[in-house]
Amino acid sequence: MTEIKKNVPLLPLRGLLVFPSMVLHIDVGRKRSVAALEHAMMNDNKIFLTAQKDLRIELPEKEDLYMIGTYVSVKQMLKLPNGTLRILVEGICRGKIINYQENEDFTTVDVELHEDSKEKDAETEALMRTVMNYFEKYGKASNKITMETIQSVADIEEPGRFADIVASHLPFKVSEKQEILSMFNVKKRLDHLVIRLHDEQEVLDLEKKITSKVKQAMERTQKEYYLREQMKVIQAELGEREGKTGEIADLRKRIEESGMPESTKKVALKELDRYEKLPAASAESGVIRNYIEWLVALPWKEKTEDRLDIKVAEEILNRDHDGLEKVKERILEYLSVRQLKNSIRGPILCLVGPPGVGKTSLAKSIAESLNRKFVRVSLGGVRDESEIRGHRRTYVGAMPGRIIQGMKKAGTINPVFLLDEIDKMSNDFRGDPSAAMLEVLDPEQNHTFSDHYIEEPYDLSQVMFIATANDLSTIPGPLLDRMEVISIAGYTEIEKINIAKNHLIPKQLEENGLKKSQIVFKDEAIVDLIRYYTREAGVRGLQRQIAAVCRKVAKIIVSGERKRVTVNSKTLVEMLGKHRYRYGQAELENQVGVATGLAYTSVGGDTLQIEVSLTPGKGKLLLTGKLGDVMKESAQTALSYVRSLSDRLNLDADYFEQHDIHIHVPEGAVPKDGPSAGITIATALVSAISNKPVKKEVGMTGEITLRGRVLPIGGLKEKSLGAHRAGLKTIIIPQDNERDIDDIPEQVREQLTFKPVKTAEEVLKIALVGGF
């Protein structure tokens, strides 16, 4: 049933909605609303209520209001002290705005009123009972609706009024209530309430479950707290200090703050729970505690910011080291790439060279130039795999390996990590440590390095590994394949002079308590120390001799003999004794049957004299000088080649059957081996047989074949430095090694003449006085 009411005053509501049959107090404060209300009170006490879509709007217009609202009767009006009006309204019926008029003081509307049908069929009755059933369950579960209210709702007979009263008691939003208010069809309204009450019941059930779980968790927490407090009291009575409680709280906090991955954190917390339950006197308690301490002590996220200033890095490297241009260039390349690309795996460098050339100190300078922490691990003599990977925790006294120990010492995840003497590792029945190093040095694997003690993956990908070695031949191939080898052959005499002036002398003055005003090193003294008191590729021996001079000077000054000492060639002999070495190993004159070879030893390049003696006999070959198998085979090959030259040498057919040949390499106590003495032995043999002397200033290196071809060799740079130290002028090298000449320092290249050869005949033409 519908009816139209015209010019009804409009009262917009904010956050509120009134259903028909509802009696409700409303506070009215807005000026237009008050005017509308006063107009209604002066007429028939009737007013139309509709809700605002957005309650923040102070002066709503037509589009801000819902078009369906409630036609109400104002039963009472009271003016409050603050100027607002409090009214009591009773809903009469639904209404729909069909015309909207904005007046000067207030708004009026024409409304189409809709009265609900009071007829009730079987379907409506069923819907009402279902709604009542759900409403009763909801009231009991929510505890927000009293039994009296439920009973009063159950007594309502009219379907429309029943639906409105139920909807008014439910915790719906204004928009949801507006949806119900907009339903003029009573059955549709009841059907909608069935669905919404069912949904609300499910939400209430879920709330109950959640509340129950929270309650149980709180009870468990309270119980644990109570038991811990009891434990504290018991421990205090037993005379123990706070017991484990404070310690466990501290460990838990450290685990949370360590930054370790979630998987590792779970393991740590699980072990902590085990530790908490074990008695303090238990042996396992100490093992678990030690394990947790290691986990929290390791750096998981702490890192230093790289200093990517190429100029600063170059200054630091040049300040600390003279020479070593190739190594410095590689470090500066790495820094340049880091500057262009923010993330890059740390390179794995292997510095190879004789002792005393500054491999370890160079690694320290690299760390300083990068502004990274520096940590060193010595691998000399390591023969147990667990030294690298750690021991399993089942063993007594188990500890992590040296890699994890080094990371703990560094305290950051991106240090410069020096693996010193990597060529000195060996293996035995306890495993192969070099195989364990493969994972450490493989960029594809080391982001999940596994230590047997830690048992959790640890990221080594940001570490810059630098290995040092004296001899590449003792490093296993797979391990060597993972490293970038940079060779440091040794220093020239000029470089050694600079190193002595800039580094060694200032260092020894400080270590021996001397001032610069108390001692003066003349250049001639430094040169004599290098030439006559040391014979090495590096500068360690030179440092010892400078230290010896400083000690002598300290004694002179303390005894009061002199206050200032000048060290020159004369005072050097007085302090250190006569010259220990003859500068240069080149022969003083051309000799028959003696050739100078070049060798590559563990202490750098050196010269090797090979002597041949012929005596009447039965064709025996005698080799002396503690030669290795390779060198013995070179001697036999060289002899076979020389025998093939019998016609060129005008020898009788039975010459070699009537002469014994003795090949000797002096310094017989020193083992000698290597595949580069062939042409030297052949030259000495031809010289002895033809009685032609070998040029004293010529050195040579290269292997020989039976047909006289000269094969390439390794270590040309080191051998060239050795030849330069020995005072040689000409070096015969294999043709295939000509490309290696560029690696030799320029000042050495300028003082040596290189003669690349393909055949042994070319060697003989250059080396023998008068040619071949």
C-alpha positions in Angstrom: 0.0 0.0 0.0 1.5 3.4 -1.0 0.7 7.0 -0.2 2.4 10.3 -1.3 3.2 13.0 1.3 4.3 16.4 0.0 6.6 19.0 1.5 7.8 16.8 4.3 10.8 18.4 6.2 14.0 16.4 5.6 16.4 15.5 8.4 19.7 13.9 7.2 21.4 11.5 9.6 25.1 10.9 10.0 26.2 7.3 10.9 22.7 6.4 12.0 19.6 4.7 10.5 16.0 4.4 11.8 13.8 1.4 10.9 10.0 1.6 11.0 8.5 0.7 14.4 11.8 1.7 16.1 11.8 4.3 18.9 15.1 6.2 19.2 16.7 9.3 20.7 18.5 11.5 18.2 20.7 14.6 18.8 20.2 17.4 16.2 22.7 20.2 16.0 23.1 21.4 12.4 21.3 24.7 11.6 19.2 23.4 8.6 18.3 20.3 10.5 17.1 22.3 13.6 15.0 24.5 11.3 13.4 21.5 9.6 12.6 20.0 13.0 11.0 23.2 14.3 8.9 23.4 11.2 7.7 19.9 11.8 6.8 20.5 15.4 4.7 23.5 14.4 2.7 21.4 12.0 2.0 17.6 12.3 5.2 16.5 14.1 6.1 14.4 11.1 9.5 14.4 9.5 11.5 12.3 6.9 14.8 10.7 8.0 17.4 9.5 5.5 21.1 8.6 6.0 24.1 10.3 4.5 26.4 8.3 2.3 29.5 10.1 3.6 29.1 11.1 7.3 32.0 13.6 6.9 29.9 16.0 4.8 28.6 18.9 6.9 26.0 20.3 4.4 24.8 17.3 2.3 23.1 17.8 -1.0 20.7 15.5 -2.9 23.5 13.2 -4.3 25.0 12.8 -0.8 21.8 11.2 0.6 20.1 7.8 0.2 16.7 8.2 -1.6 15.0 5.7 0.6 14.5 6.5 4.3 12.0 6.4 7.2 8.9 8.5 7.7 8.8 9.2 11.5 6.7 10.9 14.2 8.5 13.2 16.7 7.3 12.2 20.1 9.4 14.5 22.2 11.9 17.4 21.9 14.3 18.7 24.5 16.7 21.6 24.2 20.2 20.8 25.7 22.5 23.4 27.4 24.9 23.3 24.4 22.2 24.4 22.0 21.5 21.0 20.4 18.0 19.4 20.3 17.4 15.9 21.6 14.3 14.3 20.1 12.5 11.1 20.5 11.2 9.6 17.2 9.1 6.6 16.3 9.4 5.1 12.8 6.1 4.8 11.0 7.0 3.4 7.5 9.4 3.3 4.7 9.5 6.1 2.1 11.1 7.0 -1.2 12.0 10.5 -2.1 10.3 11.4 -5.4 10.9 15.2 -5.3 13.6 17.2 -3.6 13.3 21.0 -2.8 16.2 23.1 -1.3 14.5 26.0 0.6 16.3 28.9 2.3 16.2 27.5 5.8 15.7 23.8 5.4 15.0 21.1 2.8 11.6 19.5 2.0 10.8 16.4 0.0 7.8 14.7 -1.6 7.8 11.1 -0.3 6.1 8.0 -1.6 5.3 6.0 1.6 5.2 2.2 1.6 3.2 0.2 4.2 4.3 -3.4 4.8 1.7 -6.1 4.1 0.5 -7.8 7.3 -0.6 -11.0 5.5 1.3 -14.1 6.4 1.5 -17.3 4.2 3.3 -20.6 4.9 6.5 -19.5 3.2 6.6 -16.2 5.2 6.0 -18.1 8.4 8.8 -20.6 7.6 11.2 -17.7 6.9 10.2 -15.9 10.2 10.9 -19.1 12.2 14.3 -19.6 10.5 15.2 -16.0 11.2 14.1 -16.3 14.8 16.1 -19.5 15.2 19.3 -17.9 13.9 18.6 -14.7 15.9 18.2 -16.7 19.1 21.5 -18.6 18.5 23.3 -15.3 17.6 22.0 -13.7 20.8 23.2 -16.5 23.0 26.6 -16.7 21.2 27.3 -13.0 21.1 26.1 -12.1 24.7 25.1 -8.7 23.2 21.3 -9.3 23.1 19.4 -10.0 26.3 16.8 -12.8 26.6 14.1 -10.3 27.2 14.8 -8.7 23.8 14.9 -12.1 22.1 11.5 -12.9 23.7 10.0 -9.6 22.7 11.1 -10.1 19.1 9.6 -13.6 19.1 6.2 -12.1 20.1 6.0 -9.9 17.0 3.4 -11.3 14.5 3.7 -8.8 11.6 6.4 -10.1 9.1 7.7 -6.6 8.1 7.9 -5.3 11.6 9.6 -8.5 12.7 12.3 -8.2 10.0 13.0 -4.6 10.8 13.3 -5.2 14.6 15.7 -8.1 14.0 17.8 -6.0 11.6 18.0 -3.1 14.0 19.6 -5.4 16.7 22.3 -6.8 14.4 25.8 -5.2 14.2 25.6 -4.2 10.6 27.2 -1.1 9.0 24.9 1.7 7.9 25.3 0.8 4.3 24.2 -2.8 5.1 21.2 -1.6 7.1 20.3 0.7 4.3 20.2 -2.3 1.9 17.6 -3.9 4.2 15.7 -0.7 4.5 15.5 -0.4 0.7 13.8 -3.8 0.5 10.0 -3.1 0.2 9.3 -6.8 -0.4 8.9 -8.5 3.1 9.8 -12.0 1.9 13.0 -10.7 0.1 13.9 -8.9 3.4 13.4 -12.1 5.5 15.4 -14.2 3.0 18.3 -11.7 3.1 18.3 -11.8 6.9 18.5 -15.6 6.9 21.7 -15.4 4.8 23.2 -12.6 6.8 22.4 -14.3 10.2 24.0 -17.5 8.9 27.2 -15.6 7.9 27.3 -13.8 11.3 27.0 -17.2 13.1 30.0 -18.5 11.2 32.0 -15.4 12.0 31.1 -15.8 15.7 32.2 -19.5 15.7 35.5 -18.4 14.2 35.9 -15.7 16.8 35.3 -18.3 19.5 37.9 -20.6 18.1 40.5 -17.8 17.9 39.6 -16.6 21.4 40.0 -20.1 22.7 43.4 -20.5 21.0 44.6 -17.1 22.4 43.4 -18.1 25.8 45.2 -21.4 25.7 48.4 -19.7 24.5 48.2 -17.1 27.3 47.6 -19.9 29.8 50.6 -21.8 28.5 52.8 -18.6 28.6 51.6 -17.9 32.1 52.4 -21.4 33.1 55.9 -21.2 31.6 56.5 -17.9 33.4 55.3 -19.4 36.7 57.6 -22.4 36.3 60.5 -20.3 35.3 60.0 -18.1 38.4 59.9 -21.3 40.5 63.1 -22.4 38.8 64.8 -19.1 39.7 63.8 -19.5 43.3 65.0 -23.1 43.4 68.3 -22.2 41.8 68.8 -19.3 44.2 68.1 -21.7 47.2 70.7 -24.1 45.8 73.3 -21.3 45.7 73.4 -20.9 42.0 73.5 -17.4 40.5 70.6 -16.7 38.2 71.2 -20.1 36.7 70.6 -20.5 33.1 67.7 -18.1 32.9 69.6 -14.9 32.3 72.1 -16.6 30.1 69.3 -18.1 27.9 67.6 -14.8 27.6 70.8 -13.2 26.5 71.5 -16.0 24.0 68.0 -15.8 22.6 68.4 -12.0 22.2 71.7 -12.5 20.4 70.2 -15.1 18.1 67.4 -12.7 17.1 69.8 -9.9 16.5 72.5 -11.9 14.7 70.9 -11.5 11.2 71.3 -15.2 10.5 69.0 -16.8 7.8 65.6 -18.1 9.1 66.5 -21.7 8.6 69.7 -21.3 10.7 67.8 -19.3 13.3 65.3 -22.1 13.7 68.2 -24.6 14.3 69.8 -22.2 16.8 66.5 -21.7 18.8 65.8 -25.4 18.8 69.3 -26.1 20.2 68.7 -23.3 22.7 65.5 -25.0 23.9 67.4 -28.3 24.3 70.1 -26.4 26.2 67.5 -24.9 28.5 66.1 -28.3 29.5 69.5 -30.0 30.1 71.1 -29.8 33.6 74.1 -27.5 33.9 76.3 -30.5 34.9 75.5 -32.4 31.7 78.4 -32.9 29.3 76.0 -32.3 26.3 75.0 -29.0 27.9 78.5 -27.6 27.3 78.7 -28.9 23.7 75.3 -27.2 22.8 76.3 -24.0 24.5 79.6 -23.9 22.6 77.7 -24.6 19.3 75.2 -21.7 19.9 78.1 -19.4 20.9 79.8 -20.1 17.5 76.5 -19.5 15.6 75.9 -16.1 17.2 79.6 -15.1 17.0 79.8 -15.6 13.2 79.1 -12.5 11.0 75.9 -13.1 9.1 75.1 -9.6 7.8 77.8 -7.3 9.1 79.9 -5.9 6.2 82.3 -3.0 5.5 81.7 -0.6 2.7 84.3 -0.9 0.0 86.4 2.1 -0.7 86.0 2.4 -4.5 88.5 5.3 -5.0 91.0 4.1 -7.6 93.4 6.9 -6.8 93.5 6.2 -3.1 94.0 2.5 -3.7 96.8 3.2 -6.2 98.5 5.5 -3.7 98.3 2.8 -0.9 99.7 0.1 -3.2 102.5 2.2 -4.4 103.3 3.4 -0.9 103.7 -0.1 0.5 105.3 -1.9 -2.5 107.8 -1.0 -5.2 107.4 -2.9 -8.5 104.7 -5.6 -8.7 103.0 -3.7 -11.5 100.9 -6.7 -12.7 99.4 -7.3 -9.3 98.6 -3.7 -8.7 96.9 -3.4 -12.1 94.7 -6.5 -11.3 93.5 -5.0 -8.0 92.8 -1.6 -9.7 90.8 -3.5 -12.4 88.7 -5.2 -9.7 88.0 -1.9 -8.0 87.0 -0.3 -11.4 84.5 -3.1 -12.1 83.1 -2.7 -8.5 82.6 1.0 -9.2 80.7 0.3 -12.4 78.7 -2.7 -11.1 77.7 -2.6 -7.4 77.7 -6.4 -6.8 80.4 -8.7 -8.0 81.8 -11.9 -6.7 85.2 -11.5 -4.9 88.1 -12.6 -7.2 90.2 -15.6 -6.0 93.8 -14.5 -6.6 96.9 -16.8 -6.2 100.2 -14.9 -5.8 103.0 -17.2 -6.8 106.7 -16.4 -6.2 109.7 -17.2 -4.1 109.9 -16.3 -0.4 110.4 -12.7 0.6 108.9 -11.0 -2.4 106.0 -9.5 -0.4 103.1 -11.8 -1.1 101.6 -11.6 2.4 102.2 -7.9 2.9 100.7 -7.2 -0.5 97.5 -8.9 0.7 97.4 -6.6 3.7 97.8 -3.6 1.4 94.9 -4.8 -0.8 92.7 -5.0 2.3 93.6 -1.5 3.3 93.0 -0.1 -0.1 89.6 -1.7 -0.2 88.8 -0.7 3.4 88.1 -4.3 4.3 89.0 -6.4 7.3 92.1 -8.6 6.9 92.4 -12.2 8.1 95.2 -14.7 7.5 95.2 -18.5 7.7 98.4 -20.5 7.3 97.9 -23.7 5.5 101.5 -24.9 5.7 101.5 -28.5 7.0 97.7 -28.9 7.0 97.0 -32.5 6.2 93.6 -33.1 7.8 90.4 -32.3 5.9 88.7 -31.3 9.2 91.2 -28.4 9.5 89.3 -26.9 6.6 85.8 -28.2 7.1 85.7 -28.6 10.9 85.0 -31.6 13.0 81.5 -33.1 13.5 80.0 -32.2 16.8 79.8 -35.8 17.9 83.6 -35.8 18.6 85.1 -34.5 21.9 86.7 -31.2 21.5 85.1 -30.6 18.1 85.7 -27.1 16.5 84.9 -25.4 13.2 87.4 -25.4 10.5 90.0 -22.7 9.8 87.7 -21.0 7.3 84.8 -20.4 9.7 87.4 -19.5 12.5 88.8 -16.9 10.2 85.3 -15.5 9.4 84.6 -15.2 13.1 87.9 -13.4 13.6 87.2 -11.0 10.7 83.7 -10.1 12.1 82.4 -9.2 8.6 81.1 -11.2 5.6 83.4 -9.5 3.1 87.0 -9.5 4.4 90.2 -10.0 2.5 91.0 -13.6 3.4 94.6 -14.7 3.0 95.2 -18.5 2.4 99.0 -18.5 3.1 101.2 -21.3 1.7 98.4 -23.1 -0.1 101.1 -25.2 -1.9 102.3 -26.7 1.4 99.0 -28.6 2.1 99.4 -32.4 1.9 97.1 -35.4 2.6 97.1 -38.6 4.5 94.6 -41.2 5.8 92.6 -38.4 7.5 91.5 -36.9 4.1 92.6 -34.5 1.5 92.3 -30.8 2.6 93.0 -29.5 -0.9 89.8 -31.3 -2.0 87.9 -29.5 0.8 89.3 -26.2 -0.4 87.6 -26.7 -3.8 84.2 -25.7 -2.3 85.8 -22.7 -0.5 87.4 -21.3 -3.7 84.6 -22.1 -6.2 82.5 -19.0 -6.9 79.6 -21.3 -8.0 79.6 -23.2 -4.6 81.0 -21.0 -1.9 77.8 -19.1 -1.3 76.6 -22.2 0.5 79.8 -23.4 2.1 79.1 -26.2 4.6 81.3 -26.7 7.7 80.9 -30.0 9.5 80.7 -28.3 12.9 78.3 -25.5 12.0 76.2 -27.8 9.7 74.3 -24.8 8.2 75.2 -23.2 4.9 77.4 -20.1 5.2 77.9 -17.5 2.5 81.5 -17.0 1.4 80.7 -15.4 -2.0 81.5 -11.8 -0.8 84.9 -12.8 0.6 88.0 -11.8 -1.5 90.3 -14.8 -1.2 94.0 -14.4 -1.9 96.2 -17.5 -1.8 100.0 -17.5 -1.7 102.4 -20.2 -3.0 106.0 -20.8 -3.8 105.6 -23.6 -6.2 102.6 -24.2 -8.5 103.6 -27.8 -9.3 102.5 -29.0 -5.8 99.0 -27.5 -6.1 96.4 -30.0 -7.4 95.0 -29.2 -10.9 91.3 -28.8 -9.9 92.3 -26.4 -7.1 94.6 -24.4 -9.3 91.8 -24.1 -11.9 89.7 -22.1 -9.5 92.3 -19.4 -8.9 93.7 -16.6 -11.0 97.4 -17.0 -10.9 99.6 -13.9 -10.7 103.3 -14.6 -10.8 105.7 -12.4 -8.7 109.2 -13.4 -10.0 111.3 -11.3 -7.7 112.9 -7.9 -7.6 115.6 -6.2 -9.7 118.6 -4.6 -8.0 117.1 -1.1 -8.5 113.8 -2.2 -7.0 115.7 -3.7 -4.0 117.5 -0.5 -3.5 114.2 1.4 -3.4 112.6 -1.2 -1.1 115.6 -0.9 1.3 115.4 2.9 1.4 111.7 3.3 1.6 110.6 0.3 3.7 113.3 -1.9 5.3 115.7 0.6 6.8 112.9 2.8 8.4 111.3 -0.4 9.8 114.6 -1.7 11.3 115.5 1.7 12.7 112.2 1.7 14.6 112.5 -2.0 15.7 116.0 -1.4 17.0 115.3 1.9 18.8 117.5 4.0 16.5 116.8 7.6 15.3 117.4 8.9 11.8 120.0 11.2 13.2 122.1 8.3 14.7 122.6 6.2 11.5 123.1 7.1 7.9 123.1 4.4 5.1 125.1 5.3 2.1 123.9 4.1 -1.3 127.1 2.1 -1.8 126.4 0.2 1.4 122.9 -0.7 0.3 124.2 -1.9 -3.1 127.0 -4.0 -1.4 124.4 -5.6 1.0 122.4 -6.6 -2.1 125.4 -7.9 -4.1 127.8 -9.4 -1.6 125.7 -10.4 1.5 122.5 -11.7 -0.1 121.6 -13.9 -3.0 117.8 -14.1 -3.3 114.8 -13.2 -5.4 113.0 -11.5 -2.5 114.2 -9.1 0.2 113.9 -11.1 3.4 117.6 -11.9 3.6 118.3 -8.2 2.9 116.1 -7.2 5.8 118.0 -9.6 8.1 121.3 -8.0 7.1 120.0 -4.5 7.6 118.8 -5.6 11.0 122.3 -7.0 11.8 123.8 -3.6 10.9 121.3 -1.7 13.0 122.1 -3.9 16.0 125.9 -3.3 15.6 125.2 0.5 15.4 122.9 0.3 18.5 125.8 -1.3 20.4 128.3 1.4 19.3 125.9 4.2 20.3 125.0 2.7 23.7 128.7 2.0 24.5 129.4 5.7 23.9 132.0 5.2 21.1 130.1 7.4 18.7 126.8 9.3 18.6 126.3 9.0 14.8 127.4 6.2 12.5 127.7 6.4 8.7 127.4 3.0 7.0 129.5 2.7 3.8 131.3 -0.1 2.0 134.2 -0.1 4.5 132.2 -0.1 7.7 129.9 -2.8 6.2 132.9 -5.2 6.0 133.9 -4.3 9.6 130.4 -5.0 10.9 129.3 -8.1 8.8 132.7 -9.6 7.8 134.1 -10.3 4.4 131.8 -10.6 1.4 129.8 -13.8 1.5 128.9 -14.0 -2.2 130.7 -13.1 -5.4 128.5 -10.6 -7.3 127.3 -12.5 -10.3 127.9 -16.1 -11.0 129.2 -15.7 -14.6 132.6 -17.3 -15.3 135.6 -14.9 -15.2 136.9 -16.4 -18.4 135.8 -18.6 -21.3 136.1 -22.3 -20.4 136.0 -25.5 -22.3 133.4 -28.0 -21.2 131.5 -25.6 -18.9 128.2 -24.1 -19.9 125.9 -21.8 -17.8 122.3 -22.9 -17.6 119.3 -21.1 -16.0 117.2 -22.8 -13.4 113.9 -22.0 -11.8 114.0 -22.9 -8.1 111.6 -22.5 -5.1 113.6 -19.3 -4.2 113.4 -17.8 -7.7 115.7 -17.9 -10.7 119.3 -19.0 -10.4 122.2 -20.0 -12.6 123.5 -23.5 -12.9 127.0 -24.5 -14.1 127.2 -27.8 -16.0 130.6 -29.3 -16.4 131.7 -32.1 -18.8 134.9 -34.1 -18.5 136.2 -36.6 -21.2 138.6 -39.4 -20.2 139.8 -42.5 -22.1 137.6 -45.5 -21.2 134.8 -47.8 -22.5 132.0 -45.3 -23.4 130.4 -45.0 -19.9 128.2 -42.0 -19.0 128.5 -40.8 -15.4 126.0 -38.3 -14.0 126.7 -36.6 -10.6 125.3 -33.7 -8.7 122.1 -35.3 -7.2 120.2 -35.0 -10.4 116.5 -36.0 -10.7 115.1 -38.5 -13.3 114.0 -35.8 -15.7 117.5 -34.2 -15.7 119.2 -37.5 -16.2 117.0 -38.2 -19.2 117.8 -34.7 -20.6 121.6 -35.6 -20.3 121.1 -38.9 -22.2 119.0 -37.2 -24.9 121.7 -34.5 -25.2 124.4 -37.1 -25.5 122.5 -39.0 -28.2 122.1 -35.7 -30.2 125.8 -34.9 -29.9 126.7 -38.5 -31.1 124.6 -37.7 -34.2 127.0 -34.8 -34.9 130.1 -37.1 -35.1 130.7 -36.3 -38.8 130.3 -32.5 -38.2 132.8 -32.8 -35.3 135.2 -35.0 -37.4 135.2 -37.8 -34.8 136.2 -41.4 -35.4 133.4 -43.9 -35.6 134.5 -45.5 -32.3 135.2 -42.2 -30.4 132.3 -42.5 -28.0 133.2 -46.2 -27.3 136.8 -45.2 -26.3 135.9 -42.3 -24.0 134.0 -42.1 -20.7 131.9 -39.0 -20.3 131.3 -37.5 -16.8 128.6 -34.8 -16.5 128.6 -32.9 -13.2 126.4 -30.1 -11.8 128.2 -28.4 -8.9 126.7 -28.1 -5.4 126.2 -31.8 -5.3 124.2 -31.8 -2.0 121.4 -29.7 -3.6 118.8 -31.8 -5.5 118.3 -30.7 -9.1 115.6 -31.6 -11.6 113.5 -30.1 -14.4 113.1 -30.2 -18.1 115.1 -27.2 -19.3 118.8 -28.2 -19.1 119.0 -30.1 -22.4 120.7 -27.4 -24.6 123.1 -26.5 -21.7 124.3 -30.1 -21.4 124.6 -30.5 -25.2 126.6 -27.2 -25.4 129.0 -28.4 -22.6 129.4 -31.8 -24.4 130.2 -30.2 -27.8 132.6 -27.8 -26.1 134.5 -30.6 -24.3 134.6 -32.8 -27.5 135.6 -30.0 -29.9 137.8 -28.2 -27.3 136.1 -24.9 -28.1 135.4 -22.7 -25.0 131.9 -21.5 -24.2 131.4 -17.7 -24.0 131.5 -16.7 -20.3 128.7 -14.1 -20.6 126.2 -16.5 -22.2 123.4 -18.3 -20.3 120.9 -20.6 -21.8 117.7 -22.5 -21.1 115.7 -25.0 -23.1 115.0 -28.7 -23.6 116.4 -30.6 -26.6 115.0 -33.4 -28.7 117.0 -36.3 -30.4 116.7 -34.4 -33.7 118.1 -31.2 -32.1 114.8 -29.1 -31.8 114.7 -26.7 -28.9 111.5 -27.0 -26.8 109.8 -24.2 -24.8 110.3 -23.9 -21.0 108.6 -22.1 -18.1 109.7 -19.5 -15.7 111.5 -17.3 -18.2 110.9 -14.1 -16.1 112.4 -15.7 -13.0 115.3 -17.1 -14.9 116.0 -13.8 -16.6 116.2 -12.1 -13.2 118.6 -14.8 -12.0 120.7 -14.2 -15.1 120.7 -10.5 -14.5 121.8 -11.0 -10.9 124.6 -13.3 -12.1 126.0 -10.7 -14.4 125.2 -12.5 -17.7 124.8 -10.5 -20.8 123.2 -12.8 -23.4 120.5 -15.4 -22.9 119.6 -18.1 -25.3 115.9 -19.0 -25.1 113.5 -21.2 -27.2 111.8 -19.5 -30.1 108.4 -20.3 -28.6 109.3 -18.3 -25.4 109.8 -15.1 -27.3 106.3 -14.0 -26.3 107.3 -14.1 -22.6 110.0 -11.4 -23.0 107.4 -8.6 -22.5 106.7 -9.9 -18.9 110.3 -9.2 -17.9 111.0 -5.8 -16.2 112.2 -3.1 -18.7 115.4 -2.4 -16.8 116.4 -6.1 -17.0 115.4 -6.3 -20.7 117.7 -3.3 -21.4 120.7 -5.0 -19.9 120.2 -8.5 -21.4 120.3 -9.7 -25.0 117.8 -12.4 -25.8 118.6 -14.9 -28.6 115.5 -17.0 -29.5 116.5 -20.3 -31.3 114.7 -23.2 -32.9 117.6 -25.7 -33.1 120.5 -26.8 -31.1 122.9 -25.9 -34.0 121.8 -22.2 -33.5 122.6 -22.5 -29.8 126.2 -23.9 -30.6 126.8 -21.1 -33.1 126.0 -18.4 -30.5 127.5 -20.0 -27.4 130.9 -21.4 -28.6 133.8 -19.1 -29.2 134.5 -19.2 -32.9 131.0 -20.6 -33.6 130.1 -24.1 -34.8 
